[in-house]
Amino acid sequence: MSGSGNGIVPPATPAAAKPPRFHNATLSQQVYEYLREQILANAYTPNTPLPEESLAQSFNVSRVPVREALRRLAADGLVTLIPRQGAVVKAMSPREFLDAYRVREALESLAIRLALPNLTDADLEELDRLQSAMTACAEQGDADGFFGENGKFHALFIDRSENELLRQIYYPLIDQMRRYTSRSLDLRGGMGRSLEEHRAILAAVRANDSAEAARLLSEHIHVPQRILEEAPGV
């Protein structure tokens, strides 16, 4: 199969994601947002080449906004820029995935401690709603829906921590990790186990026991981490 002059095969455009038209005023921003969305949705899977020329032709723009967008995506940890080869969608090694879990555990344990004094009755109702939604997804075998609601459950504590620096570190990290949701589910042992752990966390939150909530949340995140730690070569 032929590609660009450097031998890199351009990524196939997903059938359900026809490249949009971009406005001149914010070309780089729009290209960045589009590529970021496609990467996070795994339309461009890890190790997929992202050649500037091919993307520019596909989007009907010059290479400049594409280059700027790829640099921003590299700063986000979603793209790797390889000298003399170009950009590829970043893949996480088992060691990097383990490191990400360790950082996530520390951030979320801190966040739930900071968040508990700030939770309102409406927040508790929202956590109950999200738990019910996850239960429904698990019963239907809807892993994508489950992880969507699961992400909102965890994000509520991040946002209610009222710590902007914590948010700035957490969300880019989660963006990198959530491309591997099926891998996370395999490591965790299924949706049922995750639901049980969420119920325990929510009970501690309702009891206003920040130490127990942080301990349970830490253990919840540590389950797949422990399996990765025991894997050979990690």
N, C-alpha and C positions, 0 to 999 in steps of 0.2 A: 504494500500500500504506500503510495507516495504521500509526502507531507511537505513541509516548508523546506527551504534550502538547506537547513541544518539537519535534516533527517528526522525531525520530531513530528510525530503524527498529531494533527490538530484534534482536539476533543470533539466528539460528535455532539451536535446540539440536541438536547432532549426533545422528544416529540411534543411534549406538553409545555415546553418552555420556549416558544418562538421569541427570538431576540427582539427587544422593544426598540422603539425609536427614542433617541436621546436628544435633549435640547442643548443648544450650544453653550448656554450660560453656565451649566454645571455638569459638563460632560464627564470629567474625572470622577465626581461624586456619584453620578448615576451609574457609570461603569463599575465603580467600586461596590455600590449597593447591590447591583444585579449579580456580579460574580460572587460576592459574599453570600447572598441568598442561595445561589445554586450550589456553592460548596457546602454550606451547612445542611442543605437538603440532600446532599450526596448525589446531585445530578452530575457533578464533577467529583469523582471518587478519589481517594488518596492515590498519589503518584500519577494522576492525569496531567499530561503536559498542557501548559497554557501559553502557546506561542503568541507573541504580540501581533505579528502580522496577520495571522489567521483570525484572531479575535477582532482586530481592527476592521478587517474586511467584513466579518460577520455582522458587526455592529454598525458598519458604515460610518466609522469615525477614523481620525488619524491615529497613529501609534502613540502619540504623546499622552492622551488621557488614559489609554490602556496601560502604558508603562507606569504612570502615576498611581493608578488603581492597584496594580500588582505590587508596587512598593508598600502601599498601605496595608494590603492583605498580608504581606510578609511581616510587617510590624505587628499585625494581629496574631501572628503565629499560624495562619491558615495556608500560607504559600511559602515555598522555598525558592529562593533565587539562586540558580546555579551558574557560576561564571562560564561564559562562552556556550551555554546550552539554553538558558532561559528559565522560565518559571514552571514549577510543577506544584500541584496540590500537596500540601504537607501530609505526610503519614506519621503517626505516632508509633514509635517502637514500644515493645513491652516495658522497657525501663522508663521511657517517657510517660507512658500511661500510668505506671506505678507512682512516679513522681507527682503527676497531676492529681492522683487520688490523695496523696499525702497532703498536698497543699490545700485541696478542697476540704479535707477533714478538719484541718486547722482553722480555715476561714469560717466554715459553717458552725463549728463548735463555738467560736467566738461570737458569731452573728446571733445565734439563738440566745446566748447569755445577755447580749446587748438589747435584743428585741423584746424579751419578755416584759420588761416594765412599760414598753410602749404599745403593747397589743390592746386593741379595743374589742368590745363585744362583736363588732362587725368583722374584725379580723378572725376571731374564733369561729364565727359562723362560716366565713370563707374557707377556713381550714377544714371544717366539717364537710362543706360542699365538695371541696377538692378530694377529700378522702372517699366520699360517696361516689364521685366521678371515677376515681381510680378503681374502686371496687367493681363498678359497672363495666369498665374497660377490661378488667381482668376476667370477669365472667364471660365476656364476649370474645376473649382472646385477642383483643385489640392492643397490641404492644405499642404502636405509634401513639394512639390516644392516651394510653397509660403514661408513657413518658412525657407527653405534653402536660398532663395534669400534675404529674410528679414534679416536673420542673417548676411549675407555679407554686406548689406546696413549699418547696425549698426556697424559692425566690422571695416568698413573703417574709421570711425571717431575715434575709439579706436586706431587703428594703426597709423593714422596721428597725433594723439595727441603727439607722440614722448615722451611718459611718460611710462617707462618700469614698474614701480611699479603699475601704473594703470592697465596695461595689465595683470600683474601677479595676480592681485586681480579679474579682470573682467572675464577672460576666465574660470577659475574653477567655478565661480558662474554661468555663463551661461550654463556650462556643466550640472550642477545640475538642472537648470530650464528648459532646452530644452527637458527633458524627459516628460514634461507636456505641450507640445505644444497645444494639443487639448483643454486642460483646459484653457490655455491662450486665445485661439481663442474664446471660449465660453464667457469668462469674458470680452473680448474686444468688442464683438458685431459683429464679422464677418470680412472677408477680405476687404470688401468694405470700411468700416470705417477706417481701418488701412491704406489703400491706400490714402484716402483723407488726412489723417494726414501726411503721408510721402510727399505728394505733397507740403503741406504747409511748412514743414521743408526744403525741397529742394529749395523752392522759397526763403526762408530766407537765406539759405546758398549761393545761387547765388547772393543775394543782399549784401553778406558779412556782414550781421547783426548778429553778434555772440550772442548778448543778446536775440534777438527774436528767433533765431534758438534754443538756449538752453531752452527758455521758452516753445516753441512748442514741443521740444523733451521730456522735463519733463512732460508736459501735456499728451503726447502720451503714455508714460510709466505709468502715474498715472491713466489712465482710468481703467484698471483691478484692480489696487491697491485700488482705491476708493470703488469698489464693495466688495473686500475682507475686507476692513476696516469696512464696514457696515454689514458684515455677523455676525450673533449671535455666541457668544462663541469664537471669534477670538481676 
